[in-house]
Amino acid sequence: MKQLNKNINFTVVYEKVSEGGYVAYVPTLQGCHTQGETLEETEKNIKEAIELYLECLLEEKKEVFLPKHEFMSIVNIKIPVRVNC
């Protein structure tokens, strides 16, 4: 079997956590997630998590479904909120 090295882009979602730090996950790789104290640490951790995730799939001879045309959008919605003062 021939091995190809190819650059693959994945969409990663980062969320700031109220307790501090960040979590990150890859929507197309179910269960691929991580966390970190800083955004930089979280980015380093998610890259490692993606590599390990793909290595496991290959070792188990499972099919790797690569992202086709992923996109992400942020939707801003204004809603009325009642505040008791």
C-alpha positions, 0 to 999 in steps of 0.5 A: 500500500502506498502512503501519501502525505497530504495537507488536510484542513479541519474545522476546529471550534474553540469555546472559552470555558467559564471556569477558565481556559478553552475547549476545542473540538473537530465536528467531522471527527466525532469524539475528537476534543481537548482543552487547555489553559490558553488558546495557544495551548488548546490549539497545540493540543487539538493538533495532537488530538487530530493526529492521534485520532487519525493514527488510531483509525488507520491502525484499526483499518477504519475508513478515514472520512475526510472533510469535503466542503466544511463551513462555519457561520456565526449567527447573531440573534437579538432576543428580549431578556428580562432582568430583575434589578 
